[in-house]
Amino acid sequence: MNSLAQQIAPQLADALIVSSSGGTVRGADLRNTGVALDIGADTRIALKLHDPLDVVRALAALDGQVKAVLLLSHALAPETALVLAQIAGCTFFVSDMMPKGADGISVRPLETVFGPHRRQDPQPTEWLMTTSGTTGIPKIVPHTLRSLARSVYRFSRDSDQSALPVWGLLYDPTRFAGLQVVLQALIGGGRLAVIDTTLPLADQVTALADHGCTHLSATPTLWRRLMMVPGHGRLPLHQVTLGGEIADQPTLNALRAAFPAARLSHIYASTEAGVGFSVTDGLAGFPQSYLDKAPGNVRLKIEDDILWLRPPVTALVAGLPGIEVDAAGYVRSGDRVSLDGGRVMFMGRENGLINIGGVKVYPETVEAVVKTVAGVALVQVSAKRSPVTGALVVAEVQLDVGADPDTTRRLIQEVCRARLDREAVPAIIRFVAGFATNAAGKLVRTGG
C-alpha cells in the first residue's frame, strides 16, 4: 500500500494547506520530504505538536517509514502524554510542548525528524489514535492509513481547479474527526484551511470566509455556536458535515435554513470502529433500511438496544481492553438506539444515563427537546444528586441574543412536560454564558 506522501493528490503542487496564522505547506514538499537517517523502520514515535501544519508535515514524512506514530492532542496534559507514550512503546517524542521526557523516551524538535532518507518500499505504519474521553487515561486505538482513509472521495486529476473544495479545519488534527478532514483534503484533492481555534469564534468565521471555505465539518455543538456569530452567512459552503455528537433535528433544521445551497450530511464514526456511515436526507437518526444495507458496505445490527457496526476496514481493536468485538467482527458502539417509524434514533451513550427513581433518562434525549424551544441557543443536561430520587435532571441553557430568561424558562418547562416522561423534565434550569468543549469539539459533560 502507498504511504500518505505517495497518495497526496498529484494535482496539488502549490499551496495545499494554508493557515490563518499565515503559514503554508505545499503538496510537492509533503510528497518529497524524507526522514533523518537515525530513524529506523522499527521506530515508534509520539507526536505532540501545537501547530496543525506541523502535525501534517510529520505524518507525511513518517507514514511508511516507521513502525508506529502515536497522535497526541496538544491539549493533553504532559504527564498523561508520557504515560500513553510508554504504553505505546515509543522511543521518543516529537514535540514543541513537552518539558521533558522519561526513562527511555527523549524529546526532540520536529525539524530533527526530517532528512534525506525515504524507503522506496513503504512499510505499513500503525497510526495510534486516542479516544476523546474527558476523564482518566484515554484508550489507544491502532489504525492504518487504509482504515482511516476508507471514505475519502478522490477528485479526478483533470478536475477544474476552481471547483476543488476548500476544507476548513476547526478540529484538532490528532483527533479522529480532524484527521478525516486532513486526509480528505490531502488525498481527495483540494485545499485545507487551518483555522486558529484560539481566536474568538467571530474571527474564526471571518478566517474561514476569507479562505473561501466550501466544505466544513463540526460537531452539532460547534455548529450551533457558529450560527450564533453574525455574518456566518458569508461562508460559501457547498458541504455541511456534522459528527462527534448526536445530530438532532433542531440543529439540522437550523443548518438547512442557514446554508440552503449546501449539501447536509451527518457522519457516524468513532475512533474505535473507524468510519461508519453518513446520512444525507436532512433527518435525525438514520433509515431503518440501513440495518439491511448501509452506505459504504458497513454492516449494522442492534442488540439489546445498542448499535453494533462492522466497517469493511476497521481499526485493529480486537482484544483491546474496554472495546467489545463479537465473533463476527462487529464493534459495540455504546450508543443506545430506538426504532421510531422506520427510523433508527440515537438516545444517548449507555454509560451516560441518569437514573431517577429507577427511570432511565438520557441527557441527549432531553437536550434534543430543549433545543426545539425558541430562545435556546445551546443546552447541556446533567444530573444532580437527590436524597429522594437518587438524581435530578439539571438543564444549563445558553440563550439566544435577546431572548427573555423568564419566558424561555416557562417555555422549556411546558415543552418538556408535553414531550418527556415526568422524570426526564428538568427540575433545575440554569442560564449560563457559554459551555466548555474538549479538543474533539464535544461538550464537556460534568455532573450537576
PyMOL commands that set and color helices and strands:
alter all, ss='L'
color gray80, all
select helices_A, chain A and resi 4-7+27-32+52-62+78-87+110-112+145-148+161-163+176-188+201-210+220-226+232-234+249-258+288-291+295-297+350-352+363-370+405-419+422-424
alter helices_A, ss='H'
color red, helices_A
select strands_A, chain A and resi 15-19+24-26+34-35+44-48+68-71+92-95+106-108+114-115+126-130+140-143+166-169+191-194+215-218+239-242+263-270+274-279+286-287+299-303+306-310+331-340+343-349+354-356+359-361+376-386+390-399+428-431
alter strands_A, ss='S'
color yellow, strands_A
deselect
rebuild
show_as cartoon
